[in-house]
Amino acid sequence: MKIQYLGHSCFALTESTGTTVVTDPYGKIGFDMPAVRSDIVTVSHGHYDHNNVAAVKGHPLIIDKEGSYTFEGVEVTGIRSFHDDEGGALRGENIIFKFRMDGLDVCHLGDIGESCTAELLEQILPIDILLIPVGGKYTIDGEQAREYVDRIMPAIVIPMHYKTKELNLDIEKPDDFIDTFEDEETEHCEDGSVEIFRDDLSGDRTKVIVMERLKTDGDR
């Protein structure tokens, strides 16, 4: 499958059949959403930096609730969670999405803010590829994200929702999370796109892929 990082918490996940899922498209956050077409759009919660479905071209199926869905062979599971560590009292609910694509289990944690509990793990495991927020303030931070990784033990983890030069949101850089891994466990992808196959998951350690977002014409 192909993973493109469109910035913030937004990814385009494309199966070998061509079916594409876009996660958490964003509004005005200091840079523009790339022009992208999709078959499915998932929205973890209703904040403007995650719910700009109008920016996605085509006539995608919009999924913003918990439950099980299947579209063009892609299985999607929405799992209820919380945007904070007080049962949603501060920032409401968050939907975790799992995708079954090309035989891989991909999990997008959205704006997860709660601690990693046994109950939550029971609902989301197994996971091959984990897309996880690390910027703190409104989500889990780098230390909490590392705890998630240690308990989930995915083959690949891709950090998201962190401070970059262009982003105008008050969150932290990904360094506190990335620095918890050895250099040989970390790979930097500068072109905003990576292809992952089942054979890539044979290692005995989690690999961290730090992705630069896919640039738009507005960046040039």
Buried (B, 14 or more C-beta within 10 A) or exposed (E): BBBBBBBBBBBBBBBEEEBBBBBBBBBEBBBBBBEBEBBBBBBBBEBEBBBBBEBBEEEBBBBBEBEEBEBEEBEBBBBBBBBBBEEBEEBBBBBBBBBBBBEBBBBBBBBBBBEBEEEBEEBBBEBBBBBBBBBBEBBBBBEBBBEBBEEBBBBBBBBBBBBBEEBEBEBBBBEBBBEBBEEEBEEEBEEBBBEBEEEBBEEEEBBBBBBBBBEBEEEE
